[in-house]
Amino acid sequence: MKRKFIVAFALSLLFTIPYTLYPSYSYAQQSQGIELTSLYQIADADALEGDIVVAGEKGLVRSNIGFDPKMFGVIQEQPLLVYRTETEGKPVARSGIAQVNVTTLNGPIKYGDYITSSQIPGKGQKASESGYVAGIALASFDGTGSQEIDGPRGKVALGKISVAVRIEYAELTNPRVAGRIFGFVGTAFLENISDPKQFGNVVRFIAAGLVLLLSFTFAFLIFARSIPKSIEAIGRNPLAKSTIQLSMLINIILLVITGIIGIVASILIIKL
């Protein structure tokens, strides 16, 4: 194992020398990744060079949602250096500089913008809010003169730019935890709205949440009003203590039943 590591390190050092001695050599390699990559089995037969892949149940497949937390890396057909632990598969860059397929789905990309996954399989987009990203753009892309492909909301431009790959959670617009939660919920909601098949699921979850919220709110309000009055009644009329306590017990049982009904109704709404 140590011998393999030493060989890999020596090779990477060897290939780094030209960049140090001859800076212009780096421009000749712009079409290639310049970091050490490894071979991985790609389960998605339609995945192309430059596509962002994620770790799924079937293996590495193209990403198809924005800010995917399972982003694994970027396919590079001709990286400068490959560490081969297997004989089959495709090189996947998980760090360093790589050529990434991007679109203008979330607007034009500027140098320094964060790049994340999108709803277009395998293709990246500009990240305009906090979430998981694939890296930072090292070039601009506005779609001028580029190929157009179908997006979830119409035609978008497709191109390829250099990206400094580093998969991480980037805090862009929501420094507070509450803002981050609402931003995540909003993004997930909009993505599901754009997919008609998922719209019904969104409506069901909202309805279930409202039913649960109303049932617990009703139970809490009744409990907050009845219990203090019952205690006050016991203080005024100690002889009726047993009757009042029985009434309190019945109210508590009814409140618990109301909460259980709300929970069951929510579950039934979700499963329908």
N, C-alpha and C positions, 0 to 999 in steps of 0.2 A: 504494500500500500504506500509506504514511504517512497519507494522507488518510482512509482507512478506519479506521485505528487512532485518529486524532484524533476522528473522528465517534463511534466506539464509546465512547471515554473520556468524551466530553462527554455522551453519553446516559446512561452509567452514573452520572456525577456528578449529572445532572439528576434521576434517579430516586432518588438517595441523599438529596437534600435533604429530602423529606417525612419520612424516618425521623429526621433530625436535629432538624428544627423541631417535628415532631409525633410523639412516641414512640408514641402510641396507634395511629398509622397502621400500624405493623408488625403489630399484632394483626389488622388487617383483611386482611392479606396472608398469613396463616398457611397457607392452602391452596396457596400458590404458592412456587416457588423464588425467592430474592431475589438470585441471582447471575447474571452473564452466562453464557448457554449458547449452544451452536451446534447446528445441524441435522446429523443423521447418518442415514444409511440404516439401517433396522432390518430385518434379514433374517428375524426371527421374527414371524410374523403374529399370534401369540397374546400378544405382549408388551403389557403394560398400563402405564398411568401409575404410577410408583412402583416399577416392577420394576428389579432390578439386572441390567444387561446385561454381557456379556463379549465380548471379541474372539475370534471363532472363524474357522474356515476359510471359512465362508459369509458372514461379516460379523458384525454385532452381533446376538447372540442372548441369550436369558435364561440366567442362570447356573443350574447344576444340581448343583454340588458345593460342599461347605463350604470356606471359606478359598481360593477360587479366585484364583490369582495373575494371571489374565488379566482381572480385573474392570476394566471400562472406565468405568462411570458409572451414573446413575439417570435413567430416562425421566421427563420433566416436560412434561406437555401444555400447561400455561399458566404458564411462567416469567415473571418480571417483565420480563426483557429478553433478546432473542434476537439473536445476531450471525449473520445469514443470508449464508453463502457459497454456499448451494445453495437451490434453489426447492422441493425435495422432502425428505422425511425428518421425523424427530421431534426435538424438543429433548432433549438429554442433558446433565445436570448432572455435571460432573467435579470441582467444588469448590463451596464455599459451603454454604448451607442448602437442603435438598431434602426433600420428603415421600417417605418410603420405605415400601414394603409389608414388614411384618415379621410373624413368627409366634412362638409360644411353643415352638418345636421344641426349643430348648436352654434352656428355662425362661423365667420372667418377665423382662422388660427393665426396668432402672432407669435413671434419668437418669445420664448419664456412662458407661454401658456401651459397649463397642465393638460395632459391628454388622458382621457379615460375611455372605457368601452362604451358601446352604444347599442341601440336596438337593431342596427344593421349588422348581421352576423360577421364577426371578425374585424369590423372596421372601428377605428377610433374617432373621437370627437373632442372638441374643446370642453374642458371642465369649467363651468361657471359657478359652481357651488361646492361646498364641502362634500367629500366622499372619497372612495378608493380610486386611485389613479395609476396609470401605467408608467408615467414619467413626465418629463418636461420637453416641450418642442424646441428644437434647435434650428428651426426654419419657419418661415411664414407660409400660409396657404390660404388663398382667398377663392380658389376654384376657377380662376381665369384660364380659359382654354383647356380645361380638364374634362375628363369623361364624366358623364352624368349617370347616376343610378337611381333606382326607386328607393325612397325613404318612407317612413311611416306617415309623413305629411306632405309628400310630393317628391319631386326630383331634387337631388343634392349632388354636389360635385365630389368626385373621388380622386384622390391623389396619394402621393407617398412622400413623407418627409423624415428627416433624421430626428430621433427622439432619444434623450438620455433616459434609459429605462431604469426605473426604480419603483417597484410596486409598493405602495404605502397608502395610508389614509392622510389626505391633505386637508387642512383646515383653511378654507378660503373666505367664506362669508358669514359663518355662524359661530362666533367664538364661545357662546354660551351653550350649555348642555341642552336647555329647553329649545333653543333655536335650532340646534342640530337635529333634535328629534322631530320637530315640525318640518324641517327641511327634508329629512329622509322620508317622512310620511307623505309629504306633498309630491316628491319625486316619484315614489312608488304609485301614488294615486293617479298621477298624470300618465304614467306609463301604462297602467291597466286600462285607463279610459281610452287610450289610443288603440287598444286591442279589444274589439267588440266582444270577443269570447270571454274576456275577463271582467267586463263591465258588470255582468250579473253578480259575480263574486263580490265585487266592491260594494254593490248595493246591499247585498245580504249581510256583509260584515257591518256596514253602517247601521242597518236596521237592528241587527242583534245587539250592537253596542247601545243604541238608543233605548231599546226595551230593558236591557240590564240596568242602565243608568236611571231610568224612570222608576223601576221597581224598587231599587235601593234608596232613591231619593224619597219616594213615598213612605217607605218603611221608616226611614230616619226621621222624617217630619212628624209622623204619627207618634213614634217613640218619644221624641223630644217634647211633645205637647202632653201626652197622656201620663207618663211616669211622674213628672213633677206635680201634676194635679192630684194624682192618686196619693202621693206621699203627703201632700198638704191636707187631703181629705182625712187621712189616718190621724194626723195631728189634731184636727178639729173634732173628729168623732172616733175616739179609740174603741168604742163598743162595736163599731162596724168594721173593725180591722180585718176580720176573716173574709168578709164579703168583698172589701176593697182589694185585698191581696189576690183573691180569686179572679177579680176583674183584671188586675195587672197581669196575672199569669196568662189569662186568655188573650190579652192584647199582645203579649210577647210571642205567644205561639202563632197568632195570626200574622205578626210581622215576619217571623221566620218562614212561615209558609209563603208569604208574599215574595220574599227574597228567593226561595227555592223555585217558585213558579217563574220568576224572572230569568233565573239561570237556565231552567229547562227550556223555556220559550226561546232564549237566545241560541241554545244548542240546536234546537229543531229548525230555527230559521237558517242557520249556517249549513246544516246537513240537507236541507230541501233541495 
